Amino acid sequence: MFSLLNLFRVIAVLEGISYILLLFIAVPIKYFGDEEQYVKLLGMPHGLLFVAYIILAFILGSRLKWPTKTLLYVLVASIIPFGTFYVDKVYLKKIS
């Protein structure tokens, strides 16, 4: 069974992948190829994963008693491309 930490790690990786696909593939296709379908296709799953990431970050941060600075880094990483992968490597692998 998944622990909260493992669930957060999976969500973080999926959120990071969906963000990269949306930002570097779907958006350029939308503006350079005039095809909006890819943004629509990837936008909703990314949005759900983003919300799940934020909620789980607050829950996990509370349970693990992260300092405010650590929680802030984890939250900001969700809006930076490849940021969730950094969080997984630096913050989450230490815990598991």
SULLIN-V138175 format. One record per backbone hydrogen bond with DSSP energy under -0.5 kcal/mol. CO is the residue of the C=O (numbers start at 1). NH is the residue of the N-H. Records with the same first field share a line. If there is no record, write none. Layout:
CO = NH, NH
This chain:
3 = 7
4 = 8
5 = 9
6 = 10
7 = 11
8 = 12
9 = 13
10 = 14
11 = 15
12 = 16
13 = 17
14 = 18
15 = 19
16 = 20
17 = 21
18 = 22
19 = 23
20 = 24
21 = 25, 26
22 = 27
25 = 29
26 = 30
27 = 31
28 = 32, 33
29 = 33, 35
30 = 34
34 = 36
36 = 40
37 = 41
38 = 42
39 = 43
40 = 44
42 = 46
43 = 47
44 = 48
45 = 49
46 = 50
47 = 51
48 = 52
49 = 53
50 = 54
51 = 55
52 = 56
53 = 57
54 = 58
55 = 59
56 = 60
57 = 61
58 = 62
59 = 63
60 = 64
61 = 66
67 = 71
68 = 72
69 = 73
70 = 74
71 = 75
72 = 76
73 = 77
74 = 78
75 = 78
76 = 79
77 = 80
80 = 83
82 = 86
83 = 87
84 = 88
85 = 89
86 = 90
87 = 91, 92
88 = 93
91 = 95
92 = 96
